[in-house]
């Protein structure tokens, strides 16, 4: 009988193929991550160039980009952003993180605190349990932005003027795009602690400070320009307005609150419009404003008389604050200049 044919050796393709495919996938993913890293660096540099042309100053001492394989982490050391108006933001360490599958959603954090610089009053150092933010939806106008600060402490640096608050349990700021070319702005300060010698400290005493602002802006597609002033002018010229839904400041027993009102910006760069407000213990608050020089003693006395005349039960008064012709008025009394939104140069 002939010998049987020897059996063929089993194929090892099925054993090696998964490892080969995994190696190809790792190489392809690594190449994609390197490309995304380079794109992040290029886009950051382009954004800095655009801001520089608009008059801003953006710098950092060191930039590290990592996070391989599933994240994109950007760490800036001694980051500084300075606006033409003189306002600035500084952070010893600024960290940004986005997942590879969602590079349009960035989480930001300042683990070592930050500082904001006021044009004339100087820098205020901010520390806390957590200082974090998120920015996403870049294709919308405005893009979505969230800021949260927990257990914040505000400390003016040496040579700087005092700041109204020494701390706050929680500070939030949110920016959202809405339907019909709208944008939403929300701000809240919970359980703020006033500087004892300041205006809010005189009004609130040792009681907490609370602030809330909720408003909707129209014509957001018109909010474009080379810098802040140009964007606000373009938006205002297009008929952009801010509709106030809720606004309020509670300082101990004193209160100023509004649930309606329409605001815009004049060609002088100052706020225009009106806010119907509810005032509680307004005469005492106005007297403190006169004592600290926030408004003149004469204006404080006249405004207190108006508030007393309109005061009902519970020491509450109904009045309207007007921003017109570059002035702020409470009823018929001029309190001082209207708030400046941008400097006209």
Steps between C-alpha positions, in 0.01 A plus 500: 500500500632850421593721790231764581575863411644690796252735669543869423620722779217717636505861375619753753331788314206498739742524792708789369233700311338661809842616622587639157167686483552632852849623406361674190227659712753622759721651228201667330365635831843629598532678167153651550591617851824661378308675221237624749778621732659699220161640401435611859833681506441663159150615593618641833774697324251627241255608772782685681595674176139611446477635855833680461374675186192606698721664762509224762816363659512123549806322635624206703839389625459135406249285311470123532264290285445137599224261597581209265319279415139604568521865607647829390648680801640853475685654796610865493739640759478871597219566253396864449217650292489880498224700328555843338284654776755395761305208644702182523482140617805321639544139609817328631371174351214467253395148403274401209373153415288353221431139405605388155143414407382852604776749417240778483428471875776633725519489878720769659639528853730730696625270780733764645250784487487798268495879506299763319657840446286815514614787275549753780439307821761227444501119527285280725624149575225233495542163671249237602405136531434481125529740207382336180332578170374334183474632146328321212260544205747724316279501190227688689491871575571540780687177575397329821708593803469391864701624798477377857700603803455334841619643829663802337725747681575844351825665609625827342872484434749740657435856384157420351177664610255299712240272342131503598495132603744301710348163405199308372373148552417461130528709183346389170494649152331338200475605134272320256376537143123496465237491226421795271858635505496546877755449774449443870717641782473379859707607802461414865698561819389298801585593860756765415696661782530878479807698596400659833623851416355500147161606368347152510646441845336818632164392356510128580698502823598140571214362289565318169492656153305340215499606136297364209481609135296321234458663159451429129682680219356535149681528162795290614612438142583872485737476798813499286802725479875524535469569874245540779414862418452430128283195572275691742464791255411265214249317720339823621482649148320182386232555766636261761337523843528334838175387660535463876306208644632516854757719668565558863745589775429402858731648761377397842158665548536723193377392158485630147323270256359507148298247300475695174671772302669564167857623464722592210821699440522854368756647261681640805571144616272536803199297605154615388154387600298455818444252780184499716636404842388401846700662779513390864659726761607730219554812716760321714675358192503838325640666812785247502566574131530868580731436797738283296505736202327260261262789425496858626348579839249731331388230255479244782280729707269582209470135393427395859215751510356351179530146639335597830209662314440179304560264789212276607467217745810301583722799416469418129476758223426474129704722268669506160870539432571673169821496298476786252709785362804349669344524850345262754183631664269364769168654413580871451830492692833470317731258682804529276637383164340200329714181505761483226477194274799597285735796473452731205841582351 
